[in-house]
């Protein structure tokens, strides 16, 4: 009887220790999968966040860049990870929405991911190589119309935001040019500087350094207001292309299943205010705006409408930016 009582007591005690150990999070490094190359805009956001998260959580945040196919390769890597809170996925509109319409994915954007936090948004810049004979956006459009199908625009893969922006630009301006796919916008921007391509629709955070150095020319920012970090660049409204708004959000996901989402949110929400105080100035200095909202719901707010992240299509997003009453057609993953 004493032996049985001792065994039961030990079992209860060990069970309590196991339960307490399970509640200690994080107890080892966390991997942040970034679906774009090192130095890309999303990667820059990830490294800013990882630096502060390391201090707040007391564990190393390991950045794993898995680029290609407009971010779908990296998203797939994260989708296959264990749902234990030790793998988080950083992505954007391209890697976690548009790829569902342009690629046959081996994972489900809705069923395999749980959204954790909306981080920062970043408008794009309409940029070109310096040799283009245009000093403003109207001049660029006139040159493109005078040279149909002769110019080339770099894109970060088929179905990427830069690709969709280019298609939308053609539609809005009545221009035609070729698209050249790259493994990332950084590589496309290198060729833009070198003169191998003519145009690029790139996130402001990625283009400002080379623009300030005089290596490329910026015509407009795809937002309603000018950038605090580059107030000399006109908005698309001011430059002659009213309503051509594009703001690319960045967000965090975890693999769906278990308690990974709630575990990660609990660990970060307690430190959220300190985290934002550190990251917001750095994001804004690079042309991005940080978001205060942290939510477990896969929704974005636009024009009073709540939109499911995995169903949002860019064309409807652009329509809503221009007319909040515009209805959005769902874009479902294939």
N, C-alpha and C positions, 0 to 999 in steps of 0.2 A: 504494500500500500504506500509506504514511504517513497519507494522507487517510482511508482506511478505519479505520486504527487510532485516529486522532484522533476520528473520528465515533463509533466504538464506545465509546471512553473517555468522551466527553461524554455519550453516551446512558446509560451506567451511572451516571455522576455525577449527572445530572439525575434519573434514576430513584431514586437514593438520597435526593436532596433531597425529591422528591415523597413518598417513603415516610416520611421524617422529619416532613415537614409534616403528613402524614395522621395521624401519631401524636400531634401536639400537640392536646390537647383539654382544655378548650374554647378555641377561638381566636376566638370571637365570642359575642354574647349568646345566652342560652338562653330560650326562651319556655315559660312554665308556663301551660297552659290550665286554668282553674278553671271548672267547669261550673255555677257558681252566682253570684249577684250579689255585688258588692263589699260587704263587711261581713257576709256570711253566715258561719256557723261554718267551713265548708271554706275559704273565702277567708281567714279569720283564720289558720288553720293554714298555708295557702300563703304568706302574707306573713311569718310568723315563720320558716318554712323558707327562703324566698327571701332574707331578710336575711342569714342566716348563710351560705347557699350562695354568695352573692355574694362574701363575704370569703374563704371556703375555696377556691372555684374561680377567683377572680380575674376573673370576668366578671359582667356585669349579668344578673339574672334578671327577665325581663319578664312581669308578670302579665297574662294576657288573660282577662277574664271573659266567658264565653259562656253565658248562662243560658237556662233554659226547658225545658219538657217533662221535669221531674224530673231534669235534668242530662244528658239524652240528646243535646241539641244541642251542648253543649260536648264531650262524649265523641266525638261524630261529627266535630267539627272536628279533634280530636287524632288520630283514626283515619286521617284523610285526609292527615295531614302526612307529610313525608319521614322515613324511618327512619334519621336521621343523628345522633341524639343531641341535636339542638338544639331539639326539641319534646318536652316531658314533660307528662304528664296527671295532675293531682291529682283525686282523686274519692273517693267513699265507696260504701257499700252500695247507695244509691239509684242513683247515676249509672252504676255499673259492674256491677250485678247485677240489681236489681229492674226496671230499664227493659227488660231482655230479655224479661220476662214480660208487660209492659203496653204496649209500643210495637212497631210494625213497623219495625225499625231498618234503616238502609241500610249498616250495618257489622256485623261479627261480633264479639261480646264475647270469644270464645275465640281466633279466628284473627287479629284485628287488633291485639291488645294483648299486651304482655309485662310482667308485674308486676316491679317493681323493689324496692319497700320498703313495709313496713307501718309507718305512722307513729304515729298516736295514736288512742285510742278515747275516746268522749264519750257518757256516759249522757244520757238525756232527762229533762226535768222535765214533770210534769203541771201545767199552769198555766191560770189563768182571769182574766177581767177582775175588777176589785175589787167590782163590783156583784153578783156571784153570792152568794146568801145561804148560804154554806157556809164553815166555818172549817177543815175538814179533809177528807181524801179520802173518808171515809165519808159525811160530810155532802154532798159534791159528788155522789157516786153516788146518794144518796137524793133529791137535788133533780132529777137527771136522770131518775130513774125516775118521779118525780111529774110530770115535764113531757116525756113522750116526743115526739120529733120536733120539739120547739120550739127547742132549743138548736142552735147552729152552731159548728163547729170549723174553723179555718183549716188548710189543707194546702198544701205546696209542690208542687202538681201531682199529677195522678192517678198512683198508683203510687209516690209518694215515701215516704220513711220515716215522715214525719209522718202520711201517709194510712194506711199499713199499721198504724202504732201505734194510730190511732184506731179502725180496724176491729177490731183485736185487743182493745182496751179495751172496745168494745161487747160483744164475744163473752164476755169474762171477767166483765163486770159486769151483763150483761142490760139495758143501756141502749140508747137510740136517739137519734141526733142527726144533723143535716145537715152535709155537708162543703162548704166554700167554697174553691175552688182559687185559689192566688196564684202569681205568678212566682217567689217566694222566701219563706222563712219570715220574713225581716225585714219585708216588706210585711204579712204576716199579723199579726205582732206589733204593728205600728203600729195596725192596725184593732182588735186586742184591747185595746190601751191606750185607744183612742178609743171602745170599747164597741160597735163594729159587729159583732163576733163574740164568742162566749162562751168558747170553749176553744181550747187549742193544746197540742200535744205537740211540744216544742221542745228542741233540744240545750241542755244546761246552759250551755255557753260563750256561747250566744246570749241566754239569758234572765236571767242573774244580775244584770247591770247594772240592768235595769228592775225586777227584783224587789227589789234592795237600795234602789232609789229609791222603792219603795212604789207603783209604777205598775201592777203586776200581782201576782197571788197565786200562790205555789207550794205545791203540796200534797204532792208526793213526788218522789224521785229514783228512776229505774228501774234501780237497782243493788242489790247485796247489802250495800254499805257506804255510809255517808254521804260527802259530798264534803268534802275538806279545806278547800276554798274557801268552803263554805256548810254548816257542820256543824249548823246549826239546822233544815235540811230533812230530814224523816224519810225512810227508805227505804220502798219499796212494801210490804215485809214488815211494817215497823213501822206503816204507815199503814192496813193492812187489806186490801191486795191482794197477797198473797204470790205470788212467782214471776213477777211482771210485769216481767221484766228486759229491758232494751234498751240495748245499748252499740254505738254506731255507729262503726266504724273508718274511718280515712282512710288512703289509700295512694297511692303513685306508680306510674304506668305509663309506658311509652314505646310508640310505634307498633312493631309487630312487623315484623321484617325487617332484613336487614343485621346490623350489630354494634352497633346503638344501645343495646340493653339492657346488654350486657357493657361497652361503652365508658363508659356513664354510671355503672354500678356500680363500675367500677375507679376512676373519678375521685373518687367520693364515699366509697367504703369506706375509703380511706386517711385520710380526714378525719372518719370517722364519730364517733369518740369525742369530738372537740372539738365537732362539730356537736350531739351529744346533750347535752353539758354546757351548751351555750348555750340550747338550745330546751326541754329538759325542765322547768326551773322556770317558764318562761313559759306552757307548755301547762298545767301543773298549777294555776297561779294562775287560769286561766280555766275550771277544772272538768274538764280533760281529763287522761288518763293517757297517757304516751308509751310506745312500744314499743321494745324493744331489738333486736328481730329485723329483720334485713335479708336478704331472700331473693329469688332469682329464680324460685322456685316459686310457682305460683298457688294457694297453700293457706293456710287458716287452721286453727288448732288450737283444738278445743273438746271438752272432756270426753274427751280421749284420741283423738279422731277427727281425721283429716286431711281437710279439706274443700276441694274445688276452688272458688275464689272465684266463678267464673261459673256454678256449679251450685247455689249455696246459696240456699235460700228462707227468708224471714223466719219463717214459721210453724214450720218445722223448727228454725230457730235458737232460737226462743223455747222450743220443746219441749226442746231439748238443754240450754238454760240451766237448765231446771227438772228435767230428768232426763237425765243424761249418757248413759244407755243408749238414749235415744230414737233411732230411725233416721231418717235424713233422706231425703226424696224429692227427686230432682234437679229443678231449675228450669232448663230449657234455653231459651236465647234463641230468639225467633221471627223 
